[in-house]
């Protein structure tokens, strides 16, 4: 897990540093505060809200208190949390999310929240120039109306309470199946990471589930390296879907453990 900080050099140049730990090791608020106190030249702090490699949720409220106290601009990548858990972006300087993932629409739209007015810039491609969009108060170039319409409908279907209940039920089902997973109440109900025994290949498990029509996350380099698999509860996923997947996973693991 890591958090990035930006430090001004007194010119147009900036330096970047990370507060970084090993996989699934939490960075606590006190460690971030110690860093800010030791580096008063820090201008902004950036973090993800939900760490998608593990499902861990950073405490936005406490981080906002901390950055306000130290007069540091707070920037958040909320791509994996918006639509899954409550997200309060008050006092956040910049934040981003996407139309896919937790909002459950088609991927392809970036959503940027900002405190200050953004002016057009000639130094970046115009199609990516947020200042130009703000100046026009609209979409200044050809865009997909289907993506916009789909997002509009998807937002109406967001149900944070249902996400929480489903996450708790899924964890009970895994516990009953004797399958370990990462996390506690501080982890997102939208992402569930399962570390597999070293004697079992996460790629082979993922491939076998895929052959059964059950698609999970397992092919990313970091997941393969850690021997982890993931279930993402984003979009139109039901408990019945997961029950089928959980039963198949339990059967595969038991069979492979007997062969070891």
Phi, psi and omega in degrees: 000146180207157176230139182255142176233149181246133181237129180282142178260009181085000177232203176279357181267152180225154173245152183234137178225158180236139166265111194229143176223171178293166181308132176063021173258121187287143169263116185270159184303319182299325179291321178294318180296320178299320180294315181295322178293326181279344182228076183293352179273002179294131181265320180212159178237133182236139175206161166281154172279311177249122177280103189291342178288337181231337186094002183292138178254122173286148182279097183298321182299315180290324178292324177294318177301317183292314181290326175296318180299321184261009178055047180248135177289133185253123182238136189228131168268107183250027185298328183257007182241327179297127182094350181250314180228163175300135180228115179253110184263012174299137181072009173266130185287313177221145176209153179226152168208185184223164182286336179274213179049238188296330180283342171074014177267186175293140174291156177136345179249132173261139180240122183240128176253136182214149180278313186266156176296135179257124180268150177301152181227141177268002185264358179228159178304136187298326182294337179259004185278101181297329179298324179292321177296317180295320180297321182279344184054037183189192174264108188281350183229168180302130181219167182277110177293334178295320178296317180296315181296319180295319178296319179302318179286321182297322181299326180294338186265356181296131181222092185294323179296318179295322177301316181296314180296320180294319178300317179295320180294317180299319180294322177295321179297318178293319178299316178297330180274003180061040177246121182282153178213163179276145167111167178217208182294343179274006180253154183291141173284354183268347181224128180232119185254130183243112175279128182264153175302147182297340180283352180241131181277125178296326179294317180294322177297313180298318179297319182291320177295320179299321179297335178269004180085015180252111185262120177235174175268124179199349188268353176295148183304317184291327177290317178298319181295322181275349185062045179249154167234159183223145169250130178250121180260071182230136183090206187271073179249135181246164176297327178297321176301313183289324179301318177298315181294319182295318179297316179296317180297316179300318180295316181295316181296314180300317181296316182288328178294326178292332182278345183287000000 
